Amino acid sequence: ATRGYRMPKAGSEEPPTALNGFVYSLLRGTRPNRRALVASMTKQFDDERSTLSFMLYLADNLAYFPYAVQDEPHYLIHQIDLFVSVTGTNLLQNFREGLLKLKSVEEAAKEKHDNPLEDEDDEEDRDAIVERLPENTTDLQHCITSAQGCLLLLILKQHLKDMYGINDA
């Protein structure tokens, strides 16, 4: 798979560089230009046509763009937070809706009554989820690919926080 950064020569102390770093350096002259580019790239993580390898390419570029001021990685982290909070919730809901229903409403109510501390959001074990898989898993596979995009963005966020010394405060 093609990665979105270039490693410096062995023995060099230079950091990796984004393959599209030059394009970013041309656009970073004004805040609206750089924000439009970053927003456009993060929206690609929500496009059904985006493959995992393409999302990895984008994440690599976003990780190693030549950011000049703290505002740039801060904005990207903010975009990631917005994206993950909205998309992650929707993906989880879509995945749950894509699974087959095993229990009737009466059984679920009785089980809830028997164990009132049990939360609906409790994780199911692997076998229970496998039993609920439909024959056509295309929608679920899309959810999983999109979830991997969310995970890439969360890893990118942590990388930016570590690289630029940004904390949650």
C-alpha positions in Angstrom: 0.0 0.0 0.0 1.2 3.5 -0.8 1.8 5.5 2.3 1.3 9.3 2.5 4.7 10.2 3.8 8.3 10.0 2.8 11.0 8.8 5.3 14.3 10.7 5.4 17.5 8.9 4.4 18.9 6.6 7.0 21.0 8.4 9.6 19.2 11.7 9.1 17.5 13.4 12.0 14.8 14.9 9.8 11.2 13.9 10.5 9.1 12.2 7.9 7.5 14.5 5.3 4.0 14.4 3.8 3.9 13.5 0.1 1.4 16.3 -0.4 3.3 18.7 2.0 4.2 21.0 -0.8 0.5 21.5 -1.7 -0.3 22.2 2.0 2.6 24.7 2.2 1.1 26.6 -0.8 -2.3 26.7 0.8 -1.4 27.5 4.4 -0.9 31.2 3.7 -4.4 31.9 4.8 -6.5 30.3 7.5 -9.6 29.7 5.3 -7.4 27.9 2.6 -5.7 25.5 5.1 -8.9 24.8 7.0 -10.8 24.1 3.7 -8.1 21.6 2.8 -8.1 19.9 6.2 -11.9 19.8 6.3 -12.0 18.3 2.8 -9.6 15.6 3.7 -11.3 14.6 6.9 -14.7 14.4 5.0 -13.1 11.7 2.8 -13.2 9.4 5.9 -17.0 9.5 5.7 -17.2 8.8 1.9 -18.5 5.3 1.1 -16.1 5.1 -1.8 -13.0 5.7 0.3 -11.0 2.6 0.8 -9.0 1.9 3.9 -5.7 2.3 2.0 -6.8 5.7 0.8 -7.8 6.8 4.3 -4.4 5.6 5.5 -2.8 7.7 2.8 -4.8 10.8 3.9 -4.0 10.2 7.6 -0.3 10.0 6.8 -0.4 13.3 4.9 -2.4 15.0 7.7 0.1 13.6 10.3 3.2 15.0 8.5 2.0 18.3 6.9 4.4 21.1 7.6 2.3 22.8 10.2 3.7 26.2 11.1 1.5 27.4 13.9 -0.3 25.6 16.8 -3.6 26.7 15.3 -3.2 24.2 12.5 -3.0 20.9 14.4 -5.5 22.3 17.0 -8.0 22.8 14.2 -7.4 19.3 12.8 -7.8 17.8 16.3 -11.1 19.7 16.6 -12.3 18.4 13.2 -11.4 14.8 14.3 -13.3 15.2 17.5 -16.4 16.4 15.7 -16.2 13.7 13.0 -15.7 10.8 15.5 -18.4 12.0 17.8 -21.0 12.2 15.1 -19.9 9.4 12.7 -18.9 7.0 15.5 -22.4 7.2 17.1 -24.1 6.7 13.7 -21.8 3.8 12.8 -22.5 2.0 16.1 -26.3 2.5 15.6 -26.2 1.3 12.0 -24.2 -1.7 13.0 -26.6 -2.6 15.7 -29.5 -2.2 13.3 -27.8 -4.4 10.8 -27.7 -7.3 13.2 -30.5 -9.8 13.3 -32.9 -9.6 16.3 -32.7 -12.8 18.4 -34.9 -11.9 21.3 -38.5 -10.9 21.4 -39.6 -7.7 23.1 -41.1 -9.7 26.0 -37.9 -11.7 26.5 -35.8 -8.6 26.5 -38.1 -6.9 29.0 -38.1 -9.9 31.3 -34.3 -10.1 31.1 -34.1 -6.4 31.9 -36.5 -6.9 34.9 -34.4 -9.9 36.1 -31.2 -7.8 35.9 -32.1 -4.1 36.2 -28.4 -3.1 36.4 -27.7 -4.4 32.9 -27.3 -1.6 30.4 -28.4 -1.9 26.8 -25.0 -0.6 25.7 -23.2 -3.5 27.4 -20.9 -5.2 25.0 -22.0 -8.5 23.6 -19.6 -11.4 23.4 -18.1 -12.4 20.1 -20.3 -15.5 19.7 -23.5 -13.6 20.4 -22.7 -11.1 17.6 -21.7 -13.9 15.2 -25.1 -15.6 15.8 -26.8 -12.3 14.9 -25.0 -11.7 11.6 -27.3 -11.5 8.6 -26.6 -13.5 5.4 -25.7 -10.4 3.5 -23.1 -8.5 5.5 -22.4 -5.7 3.0 -23.9 -3.0 5.3 -22.0 -4.3 8.3 -18.7 -4.5 6.3 -19.2 -0.8 5.3 -19.7 0.0 9.0 -16.5 -1.8 9.9 -14.5 0.0 7.2 -15.8 3.3 8.3 -15.0 2.5 11.9 -11.4 1.7 10.9 -11.4 5.3 9.4 -12.5 6.6 12.7 -9.7 4.7 14.5 -7.2 6.1 12.0 -8.3 9.6 12.9 -8.1 8.8 16.6 -4.5 7.6 16.1 -3.8 10.7 14.1 -5.2 12.8 16.9 -2.9 11.2 19.5 0.1 11.5 17.1 -0.6 15.3 16.7 -1.0 15.7 20.5 2.3 13.9 21.2 4.2 15.7 18.3 3.0 19.2 19.2 2.8 18.8 23.0 -1.0 19.4 23.0 -3.0 18.3 26.0 -6.7 18.0 26.6 -7.0 21.1 28.7 
